[in-house]
């Protein structure tokens, strides 16, 4: 007669949970790497004896052999840009390009050690250009900050440490622009800041927007002086024309009176 087996469900559930947890922890985590176009980047994993570097669908793009020899020219697009340092054991990718962004995996197969795989998501950013501040309106003291757009670029106005406004756009082919009306009475310094996840550039605006662009101020003064001169000339010409009209009218009236007197004199004499 068979004895019934009692299953201890709580114990079984605990065992399964631990097993699943171990399997999840064994999954390689993806690290985030950020690079700048035309700069270099090193992958933070050492391959001291043997291993490889893989990239996306291309697979193996570099190989390290147990005799401390390497082949980093397996793929044409990375030729002469990918190196392995036999002292530090680190892969370095130089002259970064935007299309180098993607998923890389470093496989470490050093002897007498368990095979380890480290995965990284690399994002390459454009070199950030310096923003330019120009005077849009001297009267209202309005300035405009602009910068070439790029991946994850934001353009912001600050007064001291206070962020006044910000703009960005997914369209990488445009120029970002952000206007600001400057308070000339404020003592705080204004600055325009362009930033992406790897760098930032700033442009400072003086307290008086009139001082921020001397060439435009000179142009404005010259235009004002020119307008005043034209106005004065117009007033003088108008005054002259009015005076001339009055003079001609008086002269015409004088001739009329003189003609009438002469006619009366001739009539009386007859």
Buried (B, 14 or more C-beta within 10 A) or exposed (E): EEEEEEEEEEEEEEEEEEEEEEEEEEEEEEBEBBBBBEBEBBBEBBBBBBBBBBBEEEEBBBBBEEEEEBBBEBBEEBEEBBBBEEEEBBBBBBEBEBEBBBEBBBBBBBEEEEEBBBBBEBBBBBBBBEBBBEBBEBEEBBBBBBBBBBBBBBBBBBBEEEEBEBBBEEEEEEEBBBBBEBEEEEEEEBBBBBBBEBEBBBBEBBBEBBEBBEEBBEEBEEEEEEEEEEEEEEEEEEEEEEEEEEEEEEEEEEEEEEEEEEEEEEEEEE
